[in-house]
Amino acid sequence: MGTKEILRRKQRRQPPDRNNLLLRLRPSIANPFSKEEDNIFCWKGTITGSKDTVFEGTEYRLSLSFSNDYPFKPPKIKFETCCFHPNVDLYGNICLDILQDKWSSAYDVRTILLSIQSLLGEPNISSPLNNQAAKLWSNQEEYRKMVEKLYKPLNA
């Protein structure tokens, strides 16, 4: 794709379509909503832990920030709820390849949220941001206890 094509696409680029996304998402995956009514590039949403994982029954708040270069650059996504996970640091930053070097402009918000939900149950322990969580991951019973100890429900 040449520079002219990129510029033409950027000029036609629309902000993320929140209403279309709301229609396509299952409530158990995420519940996005606009962070600021006048800023459609800043969202907050929730994602739930998948069934049959140590995160089952948990719900986490995420912040999503879209740059002017979206969809050519990934959104910045952080956990706002404390999440004890090998690929999430203490500040909520997420280590996920599709949010970094494996990004494609073909990915939409639904794909990203599904990937994060999948990452909860299947972390990449060879590339941890949280070494304590990575070391404890092999003992799922103890890991679940730590998740329960650190987890703060959204409605609490």
Backbone as numpy.savetxt, mean C-alpha at the origin, in Angstrom:
# Nx Ny Nz CAx CAy CAz Cx Cy Cz
8.83 4.49 -26.93 7.98 5.65 -26.93 8.89 6.88 -26.93
8.62 7.80 -27.87 9.44 9.00 -27.98 9.00 10.08 -27.01
9.84 11.12 -26.94 9.57 12.24 -26.03 8.27 12.93 -26.37
7.97 13.11 -27.65 6.73 13.78 -28.05 5.52 12.99 -27.57
5.57 11.66 -27.69 4.47 10.82 -27.24 4.28 10.92 -25.73
5.38 10.92 -24.99 5.30 11.05 -23.53 4.68 12.39 -23.16
5.12 13.48 -23.81 4.56 14.79 -23.52 3.07 14.86 -23.87
2.69 14.27 -24.99 1.29 14.27 -25.39 0.45 13.51 -24.36
0.94 12.37 -23.91 0.21 11.59 -22.90 0.13 12.33 -21.58
1.22 13.00 -21.21 1.23 13.73 -19.95 0.21 14.86 -20.00
0.09 15.53 -21.14 -0.88 16.62 -21.27 -2.30 16.09 -21.15
-2.54 14.89 -21.65 -3.89 14.30 -21.58 -4.14 13.59 -20.27
-3.09 13.45 -19.49 -3.17 12.66 -18.26 -4.25 13.19 -17.34
-5.00 12.26 -16.82 -6.04 12.59 -15.85 -5.56 12.19 -14.46
-6.03 12.87 -13.43 -5.69 12.44 -12.07 -6.29 11.06 -11.81
-5.85 10.38 -10.78 -6.40 9.07 -10.46 -7.92 9.16 -10.33
-8.63 8.22 -10.91 -10.09 8.23 -10.91 -10.62 7.53 -9.67
-10.83 8.29 -8.61 -11.26 7.74 -7.33 -12.64 7.11 -7.43
-13.57 7.73 -8.14 -14.92 7.18 -8.22 -14.95 5.84 -8.94
-14.20 5.73 -10.03 -14.13 4.47 -10.76 -13.48 3.40 -9.87
-12.44 3.79 -9.13 -11.78 2.84 -8.23 -12.74 2.33 -7.17
-13.54 3.21 -6.60 -14.48 2.81 -5.56 -15.45 1.76 -6.06
-15.84 1.85 -7.31 -16.78 0.88 -7.87 -16.14 -0.49 -8.07
-14.82 -0.53 -8.29 -14.15 -1.78 -8.62 -13.54 -2.50 -7.42
-13.33 -1.82 -6.31 -12.68 -2.45 -5.17 -13.67 -3.22 -4.32
-13.22 -4.36 -3.83 -14.00 -5.09 -2.84 -13.75 -4.42 -1.50
-14.76 -4.29 -0.65 -14.57 -3.63 0.64 -13.51 -4.29 1.50
-13.29 -5.59 1.34 -12.29 -6.26 2.18 -10.86 -5.93 1.77
-10.69 -5.39 0.58 -9.34 -5.05 0.12 -8.97 -3.66 0.62
-9.79 -2.69 0.32 -9.45 -1.33 0.72 -10.66 -0.45 0.61
-10.61 0.65 1.32 -11.67 1.64 1.30 -11.03 3.01 1.13
-10.70 3.40 -0.11 -10.03 4.67 -0.29 -11.00 5.84 -0.20
-10.48 6.95 0.23 -11.27 8.17 0.24 -10.31 9.33 0.12
-10.80 10.45 -0.34 -9.95 11.59 -0.56 -9.47 12.18 0.76
-8.21 12.52 0.84 -7.63 13.11 2.03 -8.11 14.55 2.19
-8.09 15.26 1.11 -8.53 16.64 1.10 -9.49 16.80 -0.07
-10.64 17.38 0.18 -11.63 17.52 -0.87 -11.09 18.28 -2.08
-10.21 19.25 -1.86 -9.69 20.04 -2.97 -8.38 19.50 -3.54
-7.92 18.37 -3.04 -6.67 17.79 -3.53 -6.88 16.32 -3.85
-7.19 16.04 -5.10 -7.47 14.66 -5.49 -6.20 13.82 -5.61
-5.04 14.41 -5.39 -3.79 13.67 -5.47 -3.35 13.12 -4.12
-4.07 13.42 -3.06 -3.75 12.90 -1.72 -4.94 12.09 -1.22
-4.70 10.81 -1.00 -5.76 9.91 -0.55 -5.36 9.25 0.75
-6.37 8.78 1.45 -6.16 7.87 2.57 -7.09 6.69 2.31
-6.71 5.54 2.79 -7.55 4.37 2.60 -7.23 3.34 3.65
-8.00 2.28 3.66 -7.74 1.19 4.59 -7.56 -0.10 3.82
-6.80 -0.98 4.42 -6.57 -2.30 3.84 -6.65 -3.30 4.98
-7.22 -4.45 4.71 -7.39 -5.46 5.74 -6.40 -6.61 5.55
-6.04 -7.24 6.65 -5.18 -8.42 6.58 -5.94 -9.59 5.98
-5.28 -10.35 5.15 -5.92 -11.47 4.45 -6.28 -12.60 5.41
-7.33 -13.31 5.04 -7.77 -14.48 5.80 -6.66 -15.52 5.81
-6.57 -16.25 6.92 -5.59 -17.33 7.09 -4.14 -16.84 7.11
-3.92 -15.58 7.51 -2.57 -15.08 7.73 -2.52 -14.53 9.16
-1.33 -14.22 9.62 -1.19 -13.65 10.97 -1.83 -12.26 11.05
-2.17 -11.68 9.92 -2.79 -10.35 9.88 -4.32 -10.41 9.76
-4.88 -11.61 9.74 -6.34 -11.75 9.65 -6.99 -10.98 10.80
-8.03 -10.21 10.47 -8.74 -9.44 11.48 -8.16 -8.06 11.76
-7.08 -7.72 11.09 -6.49 -6.39 11.27 -6.90 -5.48 10.13
-6.84 -4.20 10.39 -7.16 -3.19 9.37 -6.15 -2.06 9.53
-5.57 -1.64 8.43 -4.51 -0.64 8.45 -4.88 0.55 7.58
-4.56 1.74 8.06 -4.77 2.95 7.29 -3.50 3.25 6.50
-3.70 3.60 5.24 -2.61 3.95 4.33 -2.80 5.37 3.83
-1.70 6.05 3.53 -1.79 7.33 2.82 -1.17 7.13 1.44
-1.81 7.70 0.45 -1.35 7.61 -0.93 -1.20 9.02 -1.46
-0.04 9.30 -2.03 0.23 10.62 -2.57 0.70 10.47 -4.01
-0.03 11.08 -4.92 0.26 10.97 -6.35 0.98 12.24 -6.81
2.09 12.07 -7.49 2.84 13.22 -8.01 2.26 13.64 -9.35
2.75 14.75 -9.86 2.33 15.21 -11.19 2.81 14.27 -12.28
3.77 13.42 -11.97 4.31 12.47 -12.95 3.53 11.15 -13.00
2.54 10.98 -12.12 1.73 9.76 -12.14 0.95 9.72 -13.45
0.89 8.63 -14.15 1.24 7.26 -13.79 2.65 6.82 -14.20
3.47 7.78 -14.62 4.82 7.40 -15.04 5.75 7.16 -13.85
5.37 7.65 -12.69 6.09 7.39 -11.44 5.08 6.87 -10.43
5.51 5.97 -9.55 4.56 5.39 -8.59 4.12 6.41 -7.53
2.94 6.19 -6.96 2.54 7.04 -5.84 3.40 6.72 -4.62
3.48 7.66 -3.71 4.15 7.39 -2.42 3.09 6.87 -1.47
3.34 5.69 -0.91 2.36 5.04 -0.04 3.04 4.71 1.28
2.34 5.00 2.36 2.86 4.72 3.70 1.74 4.15 4.57
2.12 3.29 5.48 1.20 2.84 6.51 1.09 3.96 7.54
-0.12 4.38 7.86 -0.33 5.35 8.93 -0.60 4.64 10.25
-1.11 3.42 10.15 -1.31 2.57 11.32 -0.02 1.78 11.52
0.42 1.63 12.76 1.61 0.84 13.04 1.42 -0.58 12.49
2.38 -1.02 11.70 2.31 -2.35 11.09 3.63 -3.07 11.32
3.60 -4.10 12.17 4.79 -4.90 12.44 4.94 -5.89 11.29
5.89 -5.59 10.40 6.04 -6.38 9.18 7.48 -6.27 8.69
8.04 -7.36 8.14 9.41 -7.31 7.66 9.68 -6.24 6.61
8.68 -5.89 5.79 8.88 -4.93 4.70 8.27 -3.57 4.96
8.01 -3.28 6.24 7.48 -1.97 6.64 8.34 -1.46 7.79
8.88 -0.24 7.65 9.71 0.28 8.74 8.87 0.98 9.79
9.53 1.50 10.82 8.83 2.12 11.94 8.07 3.39 11.54
8.41 3.97 10.39 7.76 5.19 9.91 6.63 4.90 8.93
6.40 3.62 8.64 5.34 3.24 7.72 5.77 3.10 6.27
7.05 3.32 5.98 7.55 3.16 4.61 7.48 1.69 4.21
7.18 1.45 2.96 6.97 0.10 2.45 8.06 -0.26 1.44
8.65 -1.43 1.60 9.60 -1.95 0.63 8.85 -2.95 -0.26
8.45 -2.48 -1.42 7.71 -3.30 -2.37 8.21 -2.94 -3.76
8.67 -3.94 -4.51 9.32 -3.69 -5.79 8.48 -2.86 -6.75
7.17 -3.07 -6.79 6.36 -2.31 -7.76 6.21 -0.84 -7.37
6.59 -0.48 -6.16 6.59 0.93 -5.76 7.97 1.55 -5.96
8.89 0.74 -6.50 10.25 1.23 -6.70 10.70 0.90 -8.12
11.66 0.00 -8.26 12.28 -0.27 -9.55 11.43 -1.10 -10.51
10.38 -1.75 -10.04 9.53 -2.57 -10.92 8.23 -1.85 -11.28
8.17 -0.54 -11.08 6.96 0.23 -11.37 6.66 0.22 -12.86
5.38 0.14 -13.18 4.90 0.25 -14.56 3.70 1.18 -14.56
3.61 2.01 -15.56 2.47 2.93 -15.65 1.16 2.17 -15.89
1.26 0.88 -16.16 0.05 0.05 -16.32 -0.61 -0.27 -14.98
0.14 -0.13 -13.87 -0.43 -0.44 -12.56 -1.41 0.64 -12.14
-2.55 0.20 -11.65 -3.52 1.16 -11.11 -3.56 0.99 -9.59
-4.35 1.82 -8.92 -4.39 1.80 -7.47 -4.87 0.45 -6.96
-5.82 -0.15 -7.61 -6.32 -1.46 -7.19 -5.19 -2.48 -7.18
-4.38 -2.50 -8.23 -3.25 -3.42 -8.31 -2.26 -3.19 -7.17
-1.99 -1.92 -6.88 -1.06 -1.58 -5.81 -1.59 -2.07 -4.47
-2.87 -1.79 -4.19 -3.45 -2.19 -2.90 -3.50 -3.71 -2.76
-3.82 -4.40 -3.84 -3.80 -5.87 -3.79 -2.39 -6.38 -3.53
-1.40 -5.74 -4.11 0.00 -6.14 -3.90 0.42 -5.92 -2.45
-0.01 -4.82 -1.86 0.31 -4.55 -0.46 -0.39 -5.56 0.44
-1.65 -5.85 0.13 -2.38 -6.84 0.92 -1.70 -8.20 0.81
-1.25 -8.55 -0.36 -0.54 -9.82 -0.56 0.79 -9.82 0.19
1.48 -8.69 0.18 2.76 -8.58 0.88 2.60 -8.83 2.38
1.47 -8.44 2.94 1.25 -8.67 4.37 1.43 -10.15 4.71
0.83 -11.02 3.93 0.89 -12.46 4.21 2.10 -13.16 3.63
2.78 -12.52 2.68 3.93 -13.14 2.02 5.07 -12.13 1.91
5.72 -11.82 3.02 6.78 -10.80 2.98 8.03 -11.30 2.27
8.83 -10.35 1.85 10.14 -10.65 1.29 11.15 -10.49 2.42
11.42 -11.57 3.13 12.30 -11.48 4.31 13.77 -11.36 3.93
14.09 -11.53 2.65 15.47 -11.35 2.22 15.82 -9.87 2.01
14.80 -9.01 2.03 15.02 -7.57 1.87 14.19 -6.81 2.91
14.50 -7.01 4.19 13.66 -6.42 5.23 13.97 -4.95 5.53
12.94 -4.22 5.91 13.10 -2.89 6.50 13.06 -3.01 8.01
12.42 -4.07 8.50 12.29 -4.33 9.93 12.93 -5.69 10.21
14.18 -5.65 10.67 14.92 -6.90 10.90 14.30 -7.76 11.99
13.76 -7.14 13.03 13.13 -7.90 14.12 11.96 -8.71 13.58
11.13 -8.08 12.75 9.98 -8.79 12.17 10.45 -9.90 11.24
11.49 -9.65 10.48 12.01 -10.67 9.55 12.52 -11.90 10.31
13.22 -11.66 11.41 13.74 -12.78 12.20 12.63 -13.58 12.86
11.58 -12.91 13.28 10.48 -13.57 13.98 9.49 -14.25 13.03
9.54 -13.90 11.75 8.56 -14.40 10.78 8.48 -15.93 10.75
9.59 -16.61 10.92 9.60 -18.08 10.83 8.80 -18.75 11.94
8.55 -18.05 13.05 7.74 -18.57 14.15 6.40 -17.83 14.14
5.45 -18.35 13.36 4.19 -17.65 13.14 3.38 -17.42 14.42
3.48 -18.33 15.37 2.74 -18.17 16.62 3.27 -16.95 17.40
4.58 -16.85 17.51 5.19 -15.70 18.21 4.99 -14.41 17.41
5.05 -14.55 16.10 4.85 -13.39 15.24 3.44 -12.81 15.44
2.45 -13.69 15.46 1.07 -13.25 15.66 0.92 -12.53 17.00
1.58 -13.05 18.03 1.53 -12.40 19.35 2.08 -10.98 19.28
3.16 -10.80 18.54 3.75 -9.47 18.39 2.83 -8.54 17.60
2.21 -9.07 16.55 1.25 -8.27 15.78 0.12 -7.81 16.69
-0.42 -8.73 17.47 -1.52 -8.39 18.39 -1.08 -7.38 19.45
0.15 -7.50 19.91 0.66 -6.59 20.94 0.79 -5.17 20.39
1.27 -5.03 19.17 1.54 -3.71 18.60 0.37 -3.11 17.82
-0.60 -3.94 17.45 -1.70 -3.47 16.61 -2.65 -2.57 17.39
-2.99 -1.45 16.79 -3.96 -0.52 17.35 -5.13 -0.41 16.37
-6.30 -0.96 16.74 -7.46 -0.89 15.83 -7.79 0.55 15.44
-8.28 0.73 14.23 -8.59 2.06 13.71 -9.70 2.74 14.50
-10.64 1.98 15.01 -11.77 2.60 15.72 -11.55 2.70 17.22
-10.34 2.42 17.67 -10.05 2.49 19.11 -9.67 3.89 19.55
